[in-house]
Amino acid sequence: MKDKALELQERTRKLAVRIVRLFRALPNSPEARIIGHQLLRAGTSVAANYRAVCKARSRADFISKLGIVEEEIDETVFWLEFLVDSGVVKRARMIDLINEAKQLAAIFAASRCTAKENNRQSGIENRKS
């Protein structure tokens, strides 16, 4: 379990670094800067908030913090796709980054569902005792 958490910490940190580099390379237009700032906030917060998930003090805290990560990665995917859809960045340049963000989104969504289900089952077991 710890190995997966460390792997996800590394992947989210690398995603954040890639987003910072993308932000620096965006055209110097008002719309690119506005969209870029939104992406920068969401994309870098994924890594920071996932580290907080790993330090959760309870199962409920874990699920709650993981929900924040899930929202932030979903927003990150949106802004990445929006940069392409609006013509600010070419799709070919963004494919790998969008794919990585989508993979992380799927992982965090599945993890949150599993944690919620395990929490429900644990509650049922506690009531039977």
C-alpha positions in Angstrom: 0.0 0.0 0.0 2.8 2.4 0.9 4.5 1.7 -2.4 1.4 2.8 -4.3 1.1 5.9 -2.3 4.7 6.8 -2.9 4.3 6.1 -6.6 1.2 8.4 -6.7 3.0 11.1 -4.8 5.8 11.0 -7.4 3.4 11.0 -10.3 1.4 13.9 -9.0 4.6 15.8 -8.3 5.8 15.2 -11.8 2.5 16.3 -13.2 2.7 19.5 -11.2 6.3 20.2 -12.6 5.1 19.5 -16.2 2.2 22.0 -15.6 4.6 24.7 -14.3 6.7 24.2 -17.4 3.7 24.3 -19.7 2.6 27.5 -18.0 6.0 29.1 -18.6 5.7 28.2 -22.3 2.2 29.6 -22.9 1.8 32.5 -25.3 1.9 35.9 -23.7 -1.8 36.6 -24.5 -4.4 37.6 -21.9 -6.5 34.5 -22.5 -3.5 32.1 -22.3 -2.4 33.7 -19.0 -5.9 33.6 -17.5 -6.4 29.9 -18.5 -2.8 29.2 -17.5 -3.3 30.5 -14.0 -6.3 28.4 -13.5 -4.4 25.3 -14.7 -1.4 26.2 -12.5 -3.6 26.4 -9.4 -5.5 23.2 -10.0 -2.6 21.1 -11.4 -0.1 22.0 -8.6 -2.8 21.5 -5.9 -3.3 17.9 -6.9 0.2 17.0 -5.7 0.0 19.0 -2.5 -3.4 17.7 -1.6 -2.5 14.1 -2.4 0.4 14.4 0.1 -2.3 15.5 2.6 -4.3 12.4 1.8 -1.3 10.3 2.7 -1.3 12.0 6.2 -5.0 11.6 6.8 -5.8 11.0 10.5 -8.9 8.8 10.0 -10.8 7.0 7.3 -13.3 9.8 7.0 -10.4 12.4 6.7 -8.8 10.2 4.0 -12.1 10.0 2.0 -12.7 13.8 2.4 -9.2 14.8 1.3 -9.2 12.3 -1.5 -12.4 14.0 -2.7 -10.5 17.3 -3.0 -7.8 15.6 -5.0 -10.4 14.1 -7.3 -12.0 17.5 -7.9 -8.7 19.2 -8.5 -7.5 16.6 -11.0 -10.8 16.8 -12.8 -10.4 20.6 -13.0 -6.9 20.1 -14.3 -8.1 17.8 -17.1 -10.7 20.5 -18.0 -8.1 23.3 -18.3 -5.7 21.2 -20.3 -8.4 20.2 -22.7 -9.7 23.8 -22.8 -6.2 25.1 -23.8 -6.4 22.7 -26.8 -10.1 23.4 -27.6 -9.5 27.2 -27.6 -6.5 26.9 -29.9 -4.0 28.2 -27.4 -1.9 25.0 -27.5 -1.8 22.3 -30.2 -3.3 19.0 -29.3 -0.2 17.0 -30.3 1.8 18.9 -27.7 -0.7 18.1 -25.0 -1.7 14.4 -25.6 0.7 12.9 -23.1 0.0 15.4 -20.4 -3.8 15.1 -20.8 -3.5 11.3 -20.8 -1.5 11.3 -17.6 -4.0 13.6 -15.9 -6.9 11.4 -17.1 -5.2 8.3 -15.7 -4.7 10.0 -12.4 -8.3 11.1 -12.4 -9.4 7.5 -12.9 -7.1 6.2 -10.2 -8.3 8.8 -7.6 -12.0 8.3 -8.5 -11.6 4.5 -8.1 -9.7 4.9 -4.9 -12.3 7.1 -3.4 -15.1 4.7 -4.4 -13.2 1.8 -2.8 -12.5 3.8 0.4 -16.2 4.8 0.7 -17.3 1.2 0.1 -14.8 -0.1 2.7 -16.0 2.5 5.1 -19.6 1.4 4.6 -18.7 -2.2 5.1 -16.8 -1.3 8.2 -19.8 0.5 9.6 -22.0 -2.5 9.0 -19.5 -4.8 10.8 -19.3 -2.4 13.7 -23.1 -2.3 14.1 -23.3 -6.2 14.2 -20.9 -6.4 17.1 
